[in-house]
Every structure is written in structure tokens, then in C-alpha cells.
Amino acid sequence: GRSCAHALEGGVLFAILFWYSRRPRPTGAIGGLFLALYALFRFLVEFVREPDSHIGFDLFGWLTRGQLLSLPMFATGLALMAWAFYRDRRVRNGA
């Protein structure tokens, strides 16, 4: 469980962000991608991780606290990316 989490949250995330940042991106897009991917990877890793014994499952009998906390982070990352590209398009169009 732990090595899988470190691989996803560390190595794979770094590789994707490195590849994505090789070309110029709007301000905030890389940060938004980081938030969204970190939350997604954390959500997925929670399926194979043993939930904390004092917390257990929070929702529907299968959703952990880590997964619940990942949802707003994922939404924030997507919103940041959308804002970055929207703002960039307006700046380029002279609005």
C-alpha cells in the first residue's frame, strides 16, 4: 500500500507535471493540475490502503476520510485550471 502511494503521489505525479510544464501554460494551470492529480491519486490509493482504525469508513460503507477530503481538493484543482485557461484566453483576446 505505502510504496504504491509514494509511487503515485511522488514519481508519477512529478513525471506528469514535468511533462506538462515543458510548454508555457497559463498562470495557475500547473498548480491546478497538481491539486487535481494529487487528489485523484490519493482517492485511488485509499482503495488499497487500510482505513485508520479509529475512523473506519465515513460514507456508504466504502468511502474513507481521505477520499472525502480529496473531493474538494480535486474540484479546486479543476476550478483553478478552468480559471487559468479562461483568464489566459481573455488576456490573449484583449478583453
C-alpha atoms as a printed R data frame, in Angstrom:
   type eleno elety resid chain resno       x      y       z
1  ATOM     1    CA   GLY     A     1   0.000  0.000   0.000
2  ATOM     2    CA   ARG     A     2   2.613  2.565   1.085
3  ATOM     3    CA   SER     A     3   5.015  2.046  -1.836
4  ATOM     4    CA   CYS     A     4   2.137  2.336  -4.306
5  ATOM     5    CA   ALA     A     5   1.068  5.585  -2.650
6  ATOM     6    CA   HIS     A     6   4.568  7.014  -2.796
7  ATOM     7    CA   ALA     A     7   4.959  5.995  -6.441
8  ATOM     8    CA   LEU     A     8   1.675  7.640  -7.464
9  ATOM     9    CA   GLU     A     9   1.894 10.677  -5.246
10 ATOM    10    CA   GLY     A    10   5.591 11.178  -5.939
11 ATOM    11    CA   GLY     A    11   7.153  9.752  -9.059
12 ATOM    12    CA   VAL     A    12   4.199  9.565 -11.405
13 ATOM    13    CA   LEU     A    13   2.856 12.949 -10.317
14 ATOM    14    CA   PHE     A    14   6.286 14.542 -10.783
15 ATOM    15    CA   ALA     A    15   6.681 13.000 -14.245
16 ATOM    16    CA   ILE     A    16   3.267 14.224 -15.417
17 ATOM    17    CA   LEU     A    17   3.820 17.725 -14.045
18 ATOM    18    CA   PHE     A    18   7.312 17.862 -15.567
19 ATOM    19    CA   TRP     A    19   5.942 16.839 -18.966
20 ATOM    20    CA   TYR     A    20   3.009 19.281 -18.721
21 ATOM    21    CA   SER     A    21   5.192 22.209 -17.687
22 ATOM    22    CA   ARG     A    22   7.640 21.831 -20.577
23 ATOM    23    CA   ARG     A    23   5.466 24.159 -22.671
24 ATOM    24    CA   PRO     A    24   4.284 27.567 -21.459
25 ATOM    25    CA   ARG     A    25   0.972 27.270 -19.592
26 ATOM    26    CA   PRO     A    26  -1.349 29.911 -18.171
27 ATOM    27    CA   THR     A    27  -0.583 31.064 -14.638
28 ATOM    28    CA   GLY     A    28  -2.274 28.650 -12.235
29 ATOM    29    CA   ALA     A    29  -2.696 25.765 -14.686
30 ATOM    30    CA   ILE     A    30   0.210 23.715 -13.352
31 ATOM    31    CA   GLY     A    31  -0.845 24.280  -9.746
32 ATOM    32    CA   GLY     A    32  -4.400 23.278 -10.618
33 ATOM    33    CA   LEU     A    33  -3.186 20.137 -12.350
34 ATOM    34    CA   PHE     A    34  -1.083 19.277  -9.294
35 ATOM    35    CA   LEU     A    35  -4.074 19.639  -6.950
36 ATOM    36    CA   ALA     A    36  -6.393 17.634  -9.200
37 ATOM    37    CA   LEU     A    37  -3.929 14.805  -9.809
38 ATOM    38    CA   TYR     A    38  -2.758 14.595  -6.195
39 ATOM    39    CA   ALA     A    39  -6.387 14.353  -5.079
40 ATOM    40    CA   LEU     A    40  -7.174 11.747  -7.748
41 ATOM    41    CA   PHE     A    41  -4.145  9.617  -6.875
42 ATOM    42    CA   ARG     A    42  -4.900  9.915  -3.154
43 ATOM    43    CA   PHE     A    43  -8.506  8.880  -3.796
44 ATOM    44    CA   LEU     A    44  -7.358  5.811  -5.740
45 ATOM    45    CA   VAL     A    45  -4.684  4.819  -3.218
46 ATOM    46    CA   GLU     A    46  -7.290  4.849  -0.448
47 ATOM    47    CA   PHE     A    47  -8.940  1.814  -2.091
48 ATOM    48    CA   VAL     A    48  -5.905 -0.351  -1.291
49 ATOM    49    CA   ARG     A    49  -4.952  1.316   1.985
50 ATOM    50    CA   GLU     A    50  -6.295  0.054   5.306
51 ATOM    51    CA   PRO     A    51  -8.513  2.794   6.789
52 ATOM    52    CA   ASP     A    52  -7.498  4.272  10.137
53 ATOM    53    CA   SER     A    53  -8.892  2.039  12.876
54 ATOM    54    CA   HIS     A    54 -10.370  4.929  14.867
55 ATOM    55    CA   ILE     A    55 -12.130  6.389  11.796
56 ATOM    56    CA   GLY     A    56 -13.031  3.461   9.550
57 ATOM    57    CA   PHE     A    57 -15.294  4.222   6.604
58 ATOM    58    CA   ASP     A    58 -17.191  7.511   6.602
59 ATOM    59    CA   LEU     A    59 -19.750  7.249   3.831
60 ATOM    60    CA   PHE     A    60 -21.645  4.475   2.041
61 ATOM    61    CA   GLY     A    61 -19.593  1.890   3.935
62 ATOM    62    CA   TRP     A    62 -16.666  2.195   1.493
63 ATOM    63    CA   LEU     A    63 -15.626  5.858   1.291
64 ATOM    64    CA   THR     A    64 -12.763  6.776   3.615
65 ATOM    65    CA   ARG     A    65 -11.983 10.118   5.237
66 ATOM    66    CA   GLY     A    66  -9.012 10.515   2.876
67 ATOM    67    CA   GLN     A    67 -11.295 10.061  -0.124
68 ATOM    68    CA   LEU     A    68 -13.816 12.548   1.236
69 ATOM    69    CA   LEU     A    69 -11.078 15.110   1.819
70 ATOM    70    CA   SER     A    70  -9.734 14.513  -1.697
71 ATOM    71    CA   LEU     A    71 -13.005 15.512  -3.372
72 ATOM    72    CA   PRO     A    72 -12.859 19.274  -2.604
73 ATOM    73    CA   MET     A    73  -9.144 19.317  -3.478
74 ATOM    74    CA   PHE     A    74  -9.929 17.718  -6.849
75 ATOM    75    CA   ALA     A    75 -12.714 20.236  -7.517
76 ATOM    76    CA   THR     A    76 -10.438 23.121  -6.517
77 ATOM    77    CA   GLY     A    77  -7.716 21.891  -8.882
78 ATOM    78    CA   LEU     A    78 -10.144 21.659 -11.796
79 ATOM    79    CA   ALA     A    79 -11.578 25.085 -10.977
80 ATOM    80    CA   LEU     A    80  -8.088 26.594 -10.833
81 ATOM    81    CA   MET     A    81  -7.227 25.129 -14.222
82 ATOM    82    CA   ALA     A    82 -10.502 26.350 -15.734
83 ATOM    83    CA   TRP     A    83  -9.919 29.838 -14.295
84 ATOM    84    CA   ALA     A    84  -6.326 29.880 -15.588
85 ATOM    85    CA   PHE     A    85  -7.316 28.976 -19.145
86 ATOM    86    CA   TYR     A    86 -10.357 31.285 -19.111
87 ATOM    87    CA   ARG     A    87  -8.237 34.198 -17.875
88 ATOM    88    CA   ASP     A    88  -5.481 33.426 -20.395
89 ATOM    89    CA   ARG     A    89  -7.957 33.365 -23.276
90 ATOM    90    CA   ARG     A    90  -9.445 36.718 -22.202
91 ATOM    91    CA   VAL     A    91  -5.966 38.276 -21.928
92 ATOM    92    CA   ARG     A    92  -4.955 36.986 -25.374
93 ATOM    93    CA   ASN     A    93  -8.209 38.254 -26.909
94 ATOM    94    CA   GLY     A    94  -7.664 41.703 -25.396
95 ATOM    95    CA   ALA     A    95 -10.709 41.632 -23.125
